[in-house]
Amino acid sequence: MSNLEDNKAEERIKRAFKERDWSEIRSEDSWAIFKVMSEFVEGYEKLAKIGPCVSIFGSARTPRDHEYYMMAEEIAAKLVRHGYGVITGGGPGIMEAGNKGAYSEGGKSVGLNIVLPFEQFNNIYIDRDKLLTFDYFFVRKVMFMRYAQGFVVLPGGFGTLDELFEAFTLIQTNKIGRFPIVLVGKSFWEGLIDWIKKTLLAKNNFIKEEDLDLFSVVDNATDAVKVIDEFYSKYLLSPNF
């Protein structure tokens, strides 16, 4: 971290322990509540009519010449050709690839951008009327989950894992439908999957055997889209509902 970032982090910690009087609490928290409400309202209004979409997650740091970038672009293009729109986090890397693939096929290209002190800026492949920018991660995650009929997860860091486990949790607890979750890149995900099977399930019984059916693991764009299509054909549904 730079000295400026260190100072900001230290200031946040000090502020968290600072005693505040009622007027300060009411003023600050009331402002935050209205800001959260405004982000929810804007998100609901813009996304309510987008139709069936698949959320694509992955690292913002993935370069354009990387195989996963090109695979995300191909997956998004195939999804559009199969009748789906695409939702991403709106930034660079895998997010840009997803929007680019959807945009190239004339499909719906949604970007849910987040205000960050580094890395994040919206890419140019998002439909102008489908670009939203959030201050709050939790509001943004609601939009990812609420308006997606499937999730494609490419390799990424903490943010990608956060989004993946949010989807796992909501589906496992029946808070959203049992939509398909597709992990792309077997070699990347095998360590995590092994830990889930051995540590969460076999050793501690923290999950059930059937929870392993919440996701599929593939290595190419064709198989990723096939998982989504087979899910909807199983339930006699078309993505154009």
Residue frames relative to the residue before (quaternion, step in Angstrom):
aa qw qx qy qz dx dy dz
M 1.0000 0.0000 0.0000 0.0000 0.00 0.00 0.00
S 0.4604 -0.6394 0.5303 0.3131 3.55 -1.21 0.53
N 0.6764 -0.4781 0.3554 0.4332 3.58 -1.27 0.24
L 0.6320 0.5380 -0.3319 0.4483 3.57 1.05 -0.80
E 0.6683 0.4880 -0.2974 0.4762 3.59 0.95 -0.88
D 0.6196 0.5407 -0.3348 0.4601 3.58 1.05 -0.77
N 0.6660 0.5075 -0.2978 0.4584 3.56 0.95 -0.92
K 0.6527 0.5107 -0.3148 0.4627 3.58 0.99 -0.84
A 0.6505 0.5153 -0.3127 0.4621 3.58 0.98 -0.88
E 0.6555 0.5081 -0.3057 0.4677 3.56 0.97 -0.86
E 0.6472 0.5264 -0.3173 0.4510 3.57 1.01 -0.82
R 0.6254 0.5304 -0.3353 0.4638 3.60 1.05 -0.74
I 0.6549 0.5084 -0.3156 0.4615 3.57 0.94 -0.85
K 0.6553 0.5051 -0.3124 0.4668 3.60 0.92 -0.88
R 0.6602 0.5232 -0.3072 0.4427 3.57 0.97 -0.89
A 0.6241 0.5597 -0.3353 0.4300 3.57 1.10 -0.70
F 0.7274 0.4119 -0.2316 0.4975 3.60 1.13 -0.63
K 0.5231 0.6556 -0.4051 0.3639 3.55 1.26 -0.18
E 0.3959 -0.7016 0.5376 0.2489 3.56 -0.92 0.90
R 0.1259 -0.7927 0.5948 0.0451 3.55 -0.96 0.94
D 0.4213 -0.6774 0.5261 0.2948 3.56 -1.09 0.61
W 0.7294 -0.4646 0.2837 0.4142 3.56 -1.32 0.31
S 0.6505 0.5237 -0.3322 0.4385 3.61 0.92 -0.79
E 0.6400 0.5093 -0.3241 0.4754 3.60 1.04 -0.74
I 0.6514 0.5174 -0.3127 0.4586 3.56 0.92 -0.92
R 0.6801 0.4976 -0.2925 0.4520 3.57 0.85 -1.01
S 0.6689 0.5133 -0.2989 0.4470 3.57 0.93 -0.87
E 0.7205 0.4459 -0.2554 0.4657 3.57 0.76 -1.04
D 0.7076 0.4637 -0.2782 0.4549 3.58 0.83 -0.95
S 0.6145 0.5420 -0.3536 0.4512 3.58 1.06 -0.67
W 0.6369 0.5154 -0.3291 0.4695 3.56 0.99 -0.82
A 0.6623 0.5165 -0.3093 0.4460 3.58 0.92 -0.90
I 0.6296 0.5416 -0.3301 0.4487 3.58 1.00 -0.84
F 0.6894 0.4707 -0.2895 0.4683 3.58 0.86 -0.90
K 0.6194 0.5286 -0.3438 0.4676 3.58 1.09 -0.66
V 0.6418 0.5085 -0.3175 0.4782 3.59 0.97 -0.84
M 0.6525 0.5209 -0.3120 0.4534 3.57 0.92 -0.91
S 0.6602 0.5138 -0.3184 0.4458 3.58 0.92 -0.86
E 0.6479 0.5064 -0.3258 0.4665 3.60 1.04 -0.73
F 0.6358 0.5109 -0.3305 0.4748 3.59 1.02 -0.73
V 0.6637 0.5148 -0.3118 0.4442 3.58 0.85 -0.94
E 0.6678 0.4924 -0.3074 0.4660 3.59 0.86 -0.92
G 0.6573 0.5192 -0.3096 0.4500 3.57 0.96 -0.86
Y 0.6696 0.4955 -0.2992 0.4654 3.57 0.88 -0.92
E 0.6737 0.5092 -0.3038 0.4410 3.58 0.91 -0.89
K 0.7236 0.4468 -0.2571 0.4591 3.59 0.89 -0.88
L 0.7752 0.3948 -0.1886 0.4558 3.59 0.99 -0.79
A 0.4794 0.7155 -0.4242 0.2800 3.60 1.20 -0.34
K 0.7896 0.3181 -0.1500 0.5029 3.59 1.05 -0.69
I 0.3998 0.7532 -0.4636 0.2406 3.61 1.15 0.31
G 0.4492 -0.6889 0.4677 0.3239 3.61 1.16 -0.36
P 0.7528 -0.4051 0.2623 0.4477 3.59 -1.30 -0.01
C 0.0339 0.7989 -0.5957 0.0762 3.55 -0.83 1.06
V 0.2722 -0.7145 0.6165 0.1880 3.53 -1.34 0.35
S 0.3248 -0.7320 0.5662 0.1953 3.58 -0.90 0.93
I 0.1421 -0.7755 0.6121 0.0617 3.55 -0.93 0.98
F 0.1007 -0.8004 0.5908 0.0136 3.57 -0.73 1.14
G 0.3046 0.7410 -0.5689 0.1859 3.57 -1.21 0.52
S 0.7156 -0.5066 0.2915 0.3825 3.53 -1.28 0.33
A 0.4585 -0.6622 0.5328 0.2596 3.53 -1.14 0.81
R 0.6739 0.5288 -0.2798 0.4335 3.57 1.22 -0.46
T 0.4577 0.6923 -0.4480 0.3326 3.59 1.25 0.05
P 0.3646 -0.7542 0.4998 0.2203 3.63 -0.62 1.06
R 0.6411 -0.5813 0.3536 0.3550 3.57 -1.17 0.58
D 0.7025 0.4431 -0.2799 0.4815 3.58 1.13 -0.47
H 0.4776 0.6726 -0.4357 0.3601 3.61 1.27 0.17
E 0.5974 -0.5966 0.3998 0.3569 3.57 -1.09 0.72
Y 0.6617 0.5065 -0.3264 0.4462 3.61 1.01 -0.69
Y 0.5833 0.5463 -0.3718 0.4724 3.59 1.12 -0.57
M 0.6975 0.4703 -0.2747 0.4657 3.56 0.81 -1.00
M 0.6369 0.5195 -0.3285 0.4654 3.58 1.08 -0.68
A 0.6358 0.5187 -0.3294 0.4670 3.60 1.00 -0.78
E 0.6364 0.5244 -0.3236 0.4640 3.57 1.00 -0.81
E 0.6684 0.4972 -0.2945 0.4683 3.58 0.96 -0.89
I 0.6308 0.5328 -0.3311 0.4566 3.58 0.98 -0.84
A 0.6706 0.5040 -0.3004 0.4539 3.57 0.87 -0.95
A 0.6491 0.5143 -0.3188 0.4611 3.58 0.95 -0.85
K 0.6616 0.4985 -0.3029 0.4711 3.58 0.96 -0.85
L 0.6241 0.5422 -0.3410 0.4474 3.58 1.00 -0.80
V 0.6499 0.5075 -0.3156 0.4695 3.57 0.96 -0.86
R 0.6641 0.5002 -0.3122 0.4597 3.59 0.92 -0.86
H 0.6917 0.4452 -0.2710 0.4999 3.59 1.20 -0.49
G 0.6861 -0.5471 0.2660 0.3989 3.58 1.23 0.25
Y 0.6066 0.5613 -0.3538 0.4379 3.59 1.25 0.12
G 0.3567 -0.6486 0.6105 0.2819 3.52 -1.34 0.29
V 0.3561 -0.7311 0.5461 0.2012 3.56 -1.29 0.19
I 0.1220 -0.7625 0.6329 0.0557 3.55 -1.03 0.92
T 0.0355 0.7795 -0.6251 0.0187 3.58 -0.93 0.89
G 0.6527 -0.5053 0.3944 0.4039 3.52 -1.35 -0.06
G 0.5444 -0.7009 0.3493 0.3005 3.56 1.29 0.20
G 0.6462 0.5566 -0.3179 0.4142 3.60 1.22 -0.19
P 0.7407 -0.3789 0.2958 0.4694 3.57 -1.19 -0.55
G 0.6922 0.5099 -0.3258 0.3933 3.56 -1.29 -0.31
I 0.8344 -0.0859 0.1019 0.5348 3.56 -0.98 -0.92
M 0.6126 0.5556 -0.3527 0.4378 3.59 1.04 -0.72
E 0.6524 0.5011 -0.3055 0.4795 3.57 0.91 -0.91
A 0.6434 0.5347 -0.3233 0.4423 3.57 0.93 -0.88
G 0.6545 0.5169 -0.3079 0.4579 3.57 0.97 -0.87
N 0.6774 0.4736 -0.2887 0.4832 3.56 0.90 -0.90
K 0.6337 0.5429 -0.3272 0.4434 3.57 1.01 -0.81
G 0.6617 0.5094 -0.3062 0.4570 3.57 0.93 -0.87
A 0.6641 0.4903 -0.2990 0.4786 3.56 0.99 -0.85
Y 0.6566 0.5262 -0.2980 0.4508 3.57 0.95 -0.94
S 0.6550 0.5417 -0.3128 0.4239 3.59 0.96 -0.87
E 0.7270 0.3952 -0.2265 0.5138 3.57 1.19 -0.57
G 0.5314 -0.6622 0.3911 0.3551 3.57 1.26 0.19
G 0.4715 0.6872 -0.4341 0.3421 3.57 1.20 0.45
K 0.6626 -0.4780 0.3812 0.4327 3.54 -1.32 0.04
S 0.0572 -0.8057 0.5884 -0.0374 3.53 -0.75 1.14
V 0.0573 -0.8344 0.5462 -0.0464 3.55 -0.18 1.38
G 0.0710 -0.8011 0.5937 0.0279 3.58 -0.99 0.85
L 0.1260 -0.7838 0.6069 0.0387 3.56 -0.73 1.12
N 0.1055 -0.8494 0.5167 0.0183 3.53 0.23 1.32
I 0.1988 -0.7666 0.5987 0.1196 3.58 -1.23 0.47
V 0.4302 -0.6850 0.5237 0.2671 3.58 -1.00 0.82
L 0.0878 0.7883 -0.5987 0.1117 3.58 -0.63 1.18
P 0.5418 -0.6326 0.4378 0.3385 3.60 -1.14 0.51
F 0.7833 0.1351 -0.0856 0.6007 3.61 1.27 -0.16
E 0.8115 0.3545 -0.2306 0.4032 3.56 -1.35 0.24
Q 0.8213 0.3675 -0.1862 0.3947 3.57 0.49 -1.11
F 0.2130 0.7018 -0.6628 0.1507 3.51 -0.96 1.03
N 0.5202 -0.6628 0.4179 0.3398 3.56 -0.96 0.71
N 0.4250 -0.6985 0.5178 0.2518 3.56 -1.08 0.76
I 0.6053 -0.6253 0.3836 0.3090 3.58 -1.26 0.41
Y 0.6320 0.5785 -0.3224 0.4024 3.59 1.24 -0.10
I 0.4976 0.6447 -0.4241 0.3959 3.58 1.25 0.34
D 0.5066 -0.6099 0.5056 0.3402 3.58 -1.04 0.74
R 0.5276 -0.6792 0.4026 0.3135 3.58 -0.74 1.03
D 0.7087 0.4388 -0.2688 0.4826 3.60 1.05 -0.68
K 0.7064 0.4167 -0.2529 0.5132 3.59 1.30 0.01
L 0.4938 0.6096 -0.4504 0.4264 3.55 1.16 0.68
L 0.0181 0.7765 -0.6288 0.0371 3.55 -0.80 1.07
T 0.1672 -0.7778 0.5996 0.0868 3.55 -1.10 0.73
F 0.1488 -0.8230 0.5479 0.0180 3.55 -0.71 1.16
D 0.3553 -0.6797 0.5929 0.2453 3.53 -1.31 0.45
Y 0.7623 0.3715 -0.1722 0.5013 3.55 1.10 -0.75
F 0.4531 -0.6997 0.4877 0.2594 3.55 -0.75 1.10
F 0.6800 0.5190 -0.3207 0.4068 3.59 0.85 -0.88
V 0.6176 0.5140 -0.3517 0.4803 3.60 1.09 -0.60
R 0.6376 0.5358 -0.3124 0.4569 3.56 0.96 -0.92
K 0.6695 0.4989 -0.3136 0.4522 3.61 0.92 -0.84
V 0.5833 0.5596 -0.3745 0.4543 3.58 1.08 -0.62
M 0.6696 0.5009 -0.3048 0.4560 3.59 0.93 -0.87
F 0.6046 0.5519 -0.3477 0.4572 3.59 1.04 -0.76
M 0.7479 0.4293 -0.2178 0.4571 3.55 0.82 -1.04
R 0.6803 0.5301 -0.2969 0.4098 3.56 0.90 -0.93
Y 0.8084 0.3100 -0.1335 0.4823 3.57 0.91 -0.87
A 0.5875 0.5496 -0.3860 0.4514 3.61 1.19 0.43
Q 0.2480 -0.7495 0.5961 0.1461 3.53 -1.17 0.71
G 0.7855 0.0599 -0.0731 0.6116 3.55 1.27 0.37
F 0.2253 -0.7763 0.5789 0.1069 3.56 -1.23 0.49
V 0.0925 -0.7619 0.6402 0.0326 3.55 -0.91 1.01
V 0.0800 -0.8317 0.5492 -0.0196 3.57 -0.54 1.19
L 0.1269 -0.7808 0.6105 0.0390 3.54 -0.62 1.20
P 0.7169 -0.4540 0.2883 0.4437 3.61 -1.20 0.28
G 0.1782 0.7736 -0.5891 0.1508 3.54 -1.03 0.86
G 0.6023 -0.5920 0.4222 0.3294 3.53 -1.36 -0.06
F 0.8459 -0.1433 0.1080 0.5023 3.55 -1.14 -0.70
G 0.6593 0.5210 -0.3215 0.4365 3.61 0.90 -0.88
T 0.6524 0.5094 -0.3044 0.4715 3.56 0.98 -0.87
L 0.6619 0.4945 -0.3063 0.4729 3.59 0.95 -0.86
D 0.6044 0.5559 -0.3431 0.4559 3.57 1.06 -0.74
E 0.6832 0.4778 -0.2798 0.4760 3.58 0.89 -0.95
L 0.6333 0.5354 -0.3269 0.4531 3.58 1.01 -0.81
F 0.7317 0.4246 -0.2553 0.4682 3.59 0.75 -0.99
E 0.5403 0.5697 -0.4060 0.4676 3.58 1.21 -0.33
A 0.6633 0.4914 -0.2981 0.4792 3.58 0.93 -0.91
F 0.6156 0.5427 -0.3389 0.4601 3.61 0.96 -0.85
T 0.7102 0.4870 -0.2679 0.4321 3.55 0.75 -1.11
L 0.6835 0.4944 -0.2960 0.4480 3.59 0.86 -0.92
I 0.6686 0.4716 -0.3024 0.4890 3.57 1.02 -0.75
Q 0.6434 0.5372 -0.3213 0.4407 3.60 0.92 -0.90
T 0.7573 0.3715 -0.1920 0.5016 3.58 0.99 -0.83
N 0.4759 -0.7177 0.3992 0.3148 3.58 1.32 0.29
K 0.3589 0.7245 -0.5087 0.2957 3.57 1.07 0.70
I 0.7480 0.1086 -0.1215 0.6434 3.56 1.28 -0.36
G 0.6790 -0.4875 0.3484 0.4241 3.59 -1.27 0.21
R 0.5703 -0.6010 0.4405 0.3456 3.54 -1.25 0.40
F 0.0438 0.8317 -0.5473 0.0828 3.54 0.59 1.19
P 0.5690 -0.6282 0.4043 0.3437 3.59 -1.08 0.63
I 0.1462 -0.7439 0.6464 0.0858 3.54 -1.17 0.78
V 0.0800 -0.8132 0.5764 -0.0048 3.57 -0.62 1.15
L 0.1800 -0.7646 0.6129 0.0860 3.56 -0.74 1.11
V 0.1736 -0.8062 0.5619 0.0646 3.57 -0.71 1.09
G 0.7444 0.3377 -0.2830 0.5018 3.57 -0.75 1.09
K 0.2000 -0.8378 0.4961 0.1093 3.57 0.28 1.26
S 0.6722 0.5095 -0.3142 0.4357 3.59 0.88 -0.88
F 0.6409 0.5187 -0.3270 0.4619 3.59 1.10 -0.64
W 0.7727 0.4048 -0.1952 0.4483 3.58 0.82 -0.98
E 0.5045 0.7045 -0.4221 0.2663 3.62 1.14 -0.45
G 0.6367 0.5352 -0.3431 0.4365 3.61 1.01 -0.71
L 0.6595 0.4989 -0.2961 0.4780 3.57 0.97 -0.88
I 0.6664 0.5017 -0.3063 0.4587 3.57 0.90 -0.91
D 0.6245 0.5334 -0.3279 0.4668 3.58 1.03 -0.78
W 0.6561 0.5027 -0.3042 0.4736 3.59 0.98 -0.84
I 0.6271 0.5330 -0.3325 0.4605 3.58 1.00 -0.82
K 0.6985 0.4798 -0.2740 0.4548 3.58 0.87 -0.96
K 0.7611 0.4114 -0.2155 0.4528 3.57 0.81 -1.02
T 0.7745 0.3677 -0.1897 0.4785 3.56 0.86 -0.99
L 0.7197 0.4246 -0.2650 0.4812 3.60 0.77 -0.95
L 0.7776 0.3602 -0.1836 0.4815 3.57 0.84 -1.01
A 0.7857 0.3785 -0.2162 0.4389 3.59 0.31 -1.24
K 0.7526 0.4153 -0.2284 0.4571 3.59 0.79 -0.97
N 0.8432 0.2248 -0.0711 0.4832 3.59 0.86 -0.94
N 0.3029 -0.7749 0.5013 0.2376 3.61 1.21 -0.29
F 0.2859 0.7732 -0.5134 0.2383 3.56 1.01 0.84
I 0.7451 0.1877 -0.1585 0.6201 3.58 1.28 -0.25
K 0.4852 -0.6438 0.5006 0.3155 3.57 -1.31 0.15
E 0.6724 -0.4976 0.3658 0.4079 3.55 -1.25 0.45
E 0.6810 0.5057 -0.2975 0.4382 3.57 0.93 -0.88
D 0.5368 0.6221 -0.4129 0.3929 3.61 1.18 -0.28
L 0.5763 0.5828 -0.3744 0.4338 3.57 1.21 -0.41
D 0.6216 0.5421 -0.3389 0.4526 3.58 1.26 -0.32
L 0.4745 0.6935 -0.4316 0.3280 3.58 1.27 -0.03
F 0.8066 0.2098 -0.0903 0.5452 3.59 1.14 -0.49
S 0.2316 -0.7181 0.6366 0.1595 3.51 -1.38 0.39
V 0.2259 -0.7628 0.5906 0.1354 3.57 -1.18 0.57
V 0.0009 -0.8098 0.5840 -0.0555 3.58 -0.75 1.07
D 0.3554 -0.7505 0.5235 0.1907 3.54 -1.30 0.24
N 0.7873 0.2214 -0.1485 0.5560 3.61 1.21 0.05
A 0.6907 -0.5162 0.3337 0.3810 3.53 -1.30 0.43
T 0.6394 0.5479 -0.3327 0.4246 3.57 0.94 -0.87
D 0.6921 0.4649 -0.2822 0.4746 3.58 0.89 -0.90
A 0.6043 0.5611 -0.3618 0.4349 3.59 1.06 -0.65
V 0.6994 0.4465 -0.2657 0.4907 3.57 0.87 -0.95
K 0.5910 0.5816 -0.3607 0.4271 3.58 1.10 -0.65
V 0.6209 0.5397 -0.3415 0.4544 3.59 1.01 -0.79
I 0.6584 0.5041 -0.3053 0.4682 3.58 0.94 -0.90
D 0.6798 0.5006 -0.2894 0.4511 3.58 0.86 -1.00
E 0.6726 0.5038 -0.3062 0.4472 3.59 0.91 -0.88
F 0.5888 0.5641 -0.3637 0.4504 3.55 1.12 -0.63
Y 0.7312 0.4287 -0.2505 0.4678 3.57 0.80 -0.97
S 0.6254 0.5112 -0.3538 0.4716 3.60 1.06 -0.58
K 0.5838 0.5853 -0.3576 0.4345 3.58 1.14 -0.63
Y 0.7594 0.3348 -0.1782 0.5287 3.54 1.03 -0.83
L 0.4731 -0.7095 0.4112 0.3219 3.55 1.31 0.42
L 0.4798 0.6467 -0.4443 0.3926 3.55 1.07 0.79
S 0.2653 -0.7202 0.6151 0.1805 3.52 -1.24 0.55
P 0.5432 -0.6186 0.4397 0.3592 3.58 -1.05 0.61
N 0.6521 0.5270 -0.3179 0.4427 3.59 1.21 -0.28
F 0.3429 0.7393 -0.5175 0.2609 3.61 1.12 0.54
